[in-house]
Amino acid sequence: MAPSMNPNAPVEALKILPNKTHQNWLKDRGLRKLNLGIAFMFASSAGTGYNGSLMNGLLVLPEFAMIIGGLKPTIIGLLIAATSLGAFFAFTPASYIADTLGRKWCVGVGIEALEPRSWGSFFSSKGDVHRLVICVMVGLMQEWAGNGIISYYLAPILASVGVTRAADQASVNVGLQVWNLFLSAGGAVASERYGRRILWLLGTMIMLFFLSLMTIVAGVFQEKHIAAAGLAVVPMIFLFFSGFNLAYSPLFIAYPAEILPFPLRAKGMAITLSTDAVACFFNQYVNPVAFSAIQWKYYLVYVGCLTWFLVTVYFLFPETKGRSLEEVSRIFDRKEVRSEDSSDTKTEG
């Protein structure tokens, strides 16, 4: 008897379905079309990094500094935070378009016919609540890991540790973008080889370690005026971003998509992206005010956030490497499955 095509069929049955795709995706028309679409979708996310790089480039320019020189830190923060404001108002409507008209329509107007489900579905079981918590946390972690202040305020950070020449600041900015490019690609490859959970843990620990060191050397420079301590901040920034690029950059979209069942995926991704947009707006608005007020001590806030994220990842983020969507669902819904199995056993008895 042929295995059922029902998506709720046992995982073992789904595994024996014939795979008619060519092993070499270049020789398979369907896979070529799929990978082309994926390439365009991922290319759109480059806009996030572009915003940060653009703002850093502007802050480095003396001419731009002259234009905003008379503005209060709150106004400067609002100007930079505005880059994430439009995204916040787009993600929730986008999820409704995707669930009613399909993914293709949603992509066409700005960003699959589906079974619509309400936002309340996230509270229908412990497994769905678990998924909701992860979606929210991933959005927060993407902005509140300390990367936000460095990505958008690199020039003031460098100036605070003695790197004041515009050419030197621009060189660090360009070098950091190249560093991020190569390490993010390496992180994407590593996630398939070593797993998602280990990268989340390792990346967070790396960021926590080097941001702590960066806080120490920045404090030594500003309090003791030791030039070598100020220069030590520059390699600390690069090493800090090695942790971010290892996990946070490649898994920001991929991990929530892997843990969400098909009916909840559009809304779950909207929650992650909306949380990211709100966190980014708040973060970038507060950063210039807080940094101008307490300088290097502000890094301690993000040291605390990274400590919280490390505990959260350890207890709440399961491994999804090598698992099908059905197998991932069993991880989150295992208690409900066990309860149903025990009820069926009692009924049969």
C-alpha positions as CSV (number, residue, x, y, z in Angstrom):
1,M,0.0,0.0,0.0
2,A,1.4,3.4,-1.0
3,P,2.2,5.8,1.9
4,S,-0.4,8.5,2.6
5,M,0.2,12.0,1.2
6,N,-1.5,13.5,4.3
7,P,0.9,16.0,5.9
8,N,-0.1,14.6,9.3
9,A,1.1,11.1,8.3
10,P,3.8,9.4,10.5
11,V,7.3,10.7,9.9
12,E,8.4,7.2,9.0
13,A,5.9,7.1,6.1
14,L,7.0,10.4,4.8
15,K,10.6,9.4,4.7
16,I,10.0,6.6,2.2
17,L,8.2,8.8,-0.3
18,P,10.2,8.9,-3.6
19,N,12.4,12.0,-4.1
20,K,12.1,12.8,-7.8
21,T,14.5,15.8,-7.7
22,H,17.9,15.6,-9.4
23,Q,20.9,15.4,-7.0
24,N,22.5,18.2,-8.8
25,W,20.1,21.2,-8.4
26,L,21.5,22.9,-11.5
27,K,20.1,20.1,-13.6
28,D,16.6,20.3,-12.0
29,R,14.3,22.9,-13.3
30,G,12.2,23.1,-10.2
31,L,15.2,23.4,-7.9
32,R,16.7,26.1,-10.1
33,K,13.5,28.1,-9.8
34,L,13.3,27.5,-6.1
35,N,16.9,28.6,-5.4
36,L,16.5,31.7,-7.6
37,G,13.5,32.7,-5.5
38,I,15.4,32.0,-2.3
39,A,18.3,34.2,-3.6
40,F,16.0,37.1,-4.2
41,M,14.3,36.7,-0.8
42,F,17.6,36.7,1.1
43,A,18.9,39.6,-1.0
44,S,16.1,41.7,0.4
45,S,17.4,41.2,4.0
46,A,20.6,42.9,2.9
47,G,18.7,46.2,3.4
48,T,19.1,45.8,7.2
49,G,22.8,45.7,7.1
50,Y,22.8,48.4,4.5
51,N,21.0,50.8,6.8
52,G,23.5,50.3,9.6
53,S,26.5,50.7,7.2
54,L,25.0,53.8,5.6
55,M,24.4,55.5,8.9
56,N,27.9,54.7,10.1
57,G,29.2,56.1,6.8
58,L,27.3,59.3,7.3
59,L,28.4,59.7,10.9
60,V,32.0,59.4,9.8
61,L,31.7,62.3,7.4
62,P,32.7,65.7,8.8
63,E,30.1,67.4,6.6
64,F,27.3,65.3,8.1
65,A,28.6,66.0,11.6
66,M,28.4,69.7,10.8
67,I,24.7,69.3,9.7
68,I,23.6,67.4,12.8
69,G,26.1,69.2,15.2
70,G,23.4,71.4,16.7
71,L,20.8,68.6,17.2
72,K,20.1,67.0,20.6
73,P,21.0,63.3,21.0
74,T,17.3,62.5,21.2
75,I,16.7,64.0,17.7
76,I,19.8,62.2,16.3
77,G,18.5,58.9,17.8
78,L,15.0,59.5,16.3
79,L,16.6,60.1,12.8
80,I,18.5,56.8,12.9
81,A,15.7,54.8,14.6
82,A,13.2,55.9,11.9
83,T,14.8,53.3,9.6
84,S,13.0,50.6,11.5
85,L,9.7,52.4,12.0
86,G,8.3,51.6,8.6
87,A,9.1,47.9,9.0
88,F,7.1,47.7,12.1
89,F,3.9,48.8,10.4
90,A,4.4,46.4,7.5
91,F,5.0,43.0,9.1
92,T,1.6,42.5,10.7
93,P,-0.5,43.3,7.5
94,A,2.0,41.2,5.6
95,S,1.1,38.1,7.6
96,Y,-2.6,38.6,6.8
97,I,-1.9,39.0,3.1
98,A,0.2,35.8,3.2
99,D,-2.6,33.9,5.0
100,T,-5.5,35.0,2.8
101,L,-4.1,35.7,-0.7
102,G,-1.0,33.4,-0.5
103,R,2.8,33.9,-0.2
104,K,3.2,34.9,-3.8
105,W,0.8,37.8,-3.5
106,C,2.5,38.9,-0.3
107,V,5.9,38.8,-2.0
108,G,4.5,40.8,-4.9
109,V,3.1,43.6,-2.8
110,G,6.2,44.1,-0.6
111,I,8.0,41.4,0.9
112,E,1.8,30.0,-0.2
113,A,-3.1,29.4,-0.5
114,L,-3.0,28.7,3.2
115,E,-5.1,27.6,6.1
116,P,-5.7,30.8,8.1
117,R,-5.4,30.7,11.8
118,S,-5.9,33.4,14.4
119,W,-3.2,34.9,16.6
120,G,-4.8,33.1,19.5
121,S,-3.5,29.8,18.0
122,F,-0.2,30.6,19.7
123,F,-1.9,30.0,23.1
124,S,-3.7,26.8,22.1
125,S,-1.0,24.5,23.6
126,K,2.2,24.7,25.6
127,G,4.2,23.8,22.4
128,D,2.8,26.9,20.6
129,V,3.5,29.1,23.6
130,H,7.0,27.8,23.5
131,R,7.2,28.7,19.8
132,L,5.8,32.2,20.5
133,V,8.4,32.9,23.2
134,I,11.2,31.9,20.8
135,C,9.8,34.1,18.0
136,V,9.8,37.1,20.4
137,M,13.2,36.3,21.9
138,V,14.9,36.0,18.5
139,G,13.5,39.4,17.5
140,L,14.9,40.9,20.7
141,M,18.2,39.1,20.5
142,Q,18.8,40.4,17.0
143,E,18.9,44.0,18.3
144,W,19.7,43.9,22.0
145,A,22.9,41.8,21.9
146,G,25.1,44.9,21.8
147,N,25.4,44.8,18.0
148,G,22.9,47.7,17.6
149,I,25.0,50.3,19.2
150,I,28.1,49.3,17.3
151,S,26.3,48.9,14.0
152,Y,24.6,52.3,14.1
153,Y,27.0,54.3,16.3
154,L,30.5,53.0,15.3
155,A,31.9,56.5,14.7
156,P,31.0,57.9,18.1
157,I,32.3,54.7,19.8
158,L,35.6,55.0,18.0
159,A,35.8,58.7,18.8
160,S,35.2,57.9,22.5
161,V,38.4,55.7,22.5
162,G,40.6,58.1,20.7
163,V,40.1,57.1,17.0
164,T,39.0,60.5,15.8
165,R,40.3,60.8,12.2
166,A,37.4,60.3,9.7
167,A,39.7,58.2,7.4
168,D,40.5,55.8,10.3
169,Q,36.9,55.5,11.2
170,A,35.9,54.8,7.6
171,S,38.6,52.2,7.3
172,V,37.3,50.4,10.4
173,N,33.7,50.6,9.1
174,V,34.6,49.1,5.7
175,G,36.8,46.4,7.2
176,L,34.0,45.4,9.6
177,Q,31.5,45.0,6.8
178,V,33.9,42.7,4.9
179,W,34.6,40.8,8.1
180,N,30.8,40.4,8.6
181,L,30.3,39.2,5.1
182,F,32.8,36.3,5.2
183,L,31.9,35.2,8.8
184,S,28.2,35.3,8.1
185,A,28.7,32.9,5.2
186,G,30.8,30.7,7.4
187,G,28.1,30.7,10.0
188,A,25.5,29.6,7.5
189,V,27.7,26.6,6.5
190,A,28.4,25.8,10.1
191,S,24.7,25.7,11.1
192,E,24.2,22.8,8.7
193,R,27.3,20.9,9.9
194,Y,27.3,21.5,13.6
195,G,23.7,22.4,14.4
196,R,21.6,25.4,15.4
197,R,21.6,25.2,19.2
198,I,25.4,24.9,19.5
199,L,25.8,28.0,17.3
200,W,23.3,30.0,19.4
201,L,25.1,29.1,22.5
202,L,28.6,29.6,21.2
203,G,27.8,32.8,19.4
204,T,26.2,34.3,22.5
205,M,29.1,33.3,24.7
206,I,31.6,34.8,22.3
207,M,29.7,38.1,22.2
208,L,29.4,38.1,26.0
209,F,33.1,37.5,26.5
210,F,34.4,40.1,24.1
211,L,31.8,42.8,25.0
212,S,32.9,42.4,28.6
213,L,36.5,42.9,27.6
214,M,35.5,45.8,25.4
215,T,33.8,47.4,28.4
216,I,36.9,47.0,30.5
217,V,39.3,48.5,28.0
218,A,37.0,51.3,27.1
219,G,36.6,52.1,30.8
220,V,40.4,52.0,31.3
221,F,40.9,54.4,28.4
222,Q,38.3,56.9,29.5
223,E,39.2,56.8,33.2
224,K,43.0,56.3,33.0
225,H,43.6,57.8,29.6
226,I,45.8,54.9,28.4
227,A,46.0,55.1,24.6
228,A,46.7,51.4,24.2
229,A,43.5,50.5,26.0
230,G,41.5,52.7,23.5
231,L,43.1,51.0,20.5
232,A,42.3,47.6,22.0
233,V,38.6,48.4,21.5
234,V,38.9,48.1,17.7
235,P,39.9,44.3,17.6
236,M,37.3,43.7,20.3
237,I,34.6,45.0,18.0
238,F,35.7,42.6,15.3
239,L,35.9,39.7,17.7
240,F,32.5,40.6,19.1
241,F,30.9,40.4,15.7
242,S,32.5,37.0,15.0
243,G,30.0,35.7,17.6
244,F,27.1,37.6,16.1
245,N,27.9,36.5,12.5
246,L,28.3,32.9,13.7
247,A,24.8,32.5,14.9
248,Y,22.6,35.5,15.0
249,S,23.1,36.6,11.4
250,P,22.4,33.3,9.6
251,L,19.7,32.0,12.1
252,F,17.6,35.1,12.6
253,I,15.1,34.1,9.9
254,A,16.0,30.4,9.4
255,Y,15.5,29.2,13.0
256,P,11.9,30.7,13.6
257,A,10.8,29.3,10.2
258,E,12.1,25.8,11.2
259,I,10.2,25.7,14.5
260,L,6.9,27.0,13.2
261,P,4.2,24.7,11.7
262,F,2.9,25.7,8.3
263,P,-0.4,27.3,9.5
264,L,1.5,29.5,12.0
265,R,4.5,30.4,10.0
266,A,3.4,33.7,8.4
267,K,2.2,35.1,11.7
268,G,5.1,33.7,13.7
269,M,7.6,35.4,11.3
270,A,5.6,38.6,11.5
271,I,5.9,38.4,15.3
272,T,9.7,37.9,15.1
273,L,10.2,40.7,12.5
274,S,7.8,43.1,14.3
275,T,9.6,42.5,17.6
276,D,12.9,43.1,15.9
277,A,11.6,46.4,14.4
278,V,10.3,47.7,17.8
279,A,13.4,46.6,19.6
280,C,15.5,48.3,16.9
281,F,13.5,51.6,17.0
282,F,13.7,51.8,20.8
283,N,17.3,50.7,20.9
284,Q,18.5,53.2,18.3
285,Y,16.5,56.0,19.8
286,V,17.9,55.4,23.3
287,N,21.5,54.7,22.3
288,P,22.8,58.2,21.6
289,V,21.1,59.6,24.7
290,A,22.4,56.9,27.0
291,F,25.9,56.7,25.4
292,S,26.4,60.5,25.6
293,A,25.4,60.4,29.3
294,I,27.3,57.5,30.7
295,Q,29.7,56.5,27.9
296,W,31.4,53.1,28.4
297,K,29.2,52.2,31.3
298,Y,26.3,51.8,28.8
299,Y,27.9,48.6,27.5
300,L,27.0,47.0,30.8
301,V,23.4,47.1,29.8
302,Y,24.1,44.8,26.8
303,V,26.4,42.6,28.9
304,G,23.3,42.0,31.1
305,C,21.1,41.3,28.0
306,L,23.6,38.8,26.6
307,T,23.6,37.0,30.0
308,W,19.8,36.8,29.8
309,F,20.0,35.6,26.2
310,L,22.5,32.8,27.1
311,V,20.2,31.5,29.8
312,T,17.2,31.7,27.5
313,V,18.9,29.8,24.6
314,Y,20.2,27.1,27.0
315,F,16.7,26.3,28.4
316,L,14.4,27.1,25.5
317,F,16.1,26.6,22.1
318,P,16.0,23.0,20.9
319,E,18.2,21.5,18.2
320,T,16.5,21.4,14.7
321,K,19.5,20.3,12.6
322,G,18.6,17.3,10.3
323,R,15.0,17.1,11.5
324,S,11.9,17.4,9.3
325,L,9.1,19.8,10.2
326,E,7.1,16.9,11.6
327,E,10.0,15.9,13.8
328,V,10.5,19.4,15.0
329,S,6.8,19.6,15.9
330,R,7.2,16.5,18.0
331,I,9.9,18.3,20.0
332,F,7.5,21.1,21.0
333,D,4.3,19.0,21.2
334,R,5.7,15.9,22.9
335,K,3.7,16.4,26.1
336,E,0.5,16.7,24.2
337,V,1.4,13.6,22.0
338,R,2.2,11.6,25.1
339,S,-1.1,12.6,26.7
340,E,-3.0,11.6,23.5
341,D,-1.2,8.3,23.4
342,S,-2.0,7.5,27.0
343,S,-5.6,8.4,26.4
344,D,-5.8,6.1,23.4
345,T,-4.2,3.2,25.4
346,K,-6.7,3.6,28.2
347,T,-9.6,3.7,25.6
348,E,-8.4,0.5,23.9
349,G,-8.0,-1.2,27.3
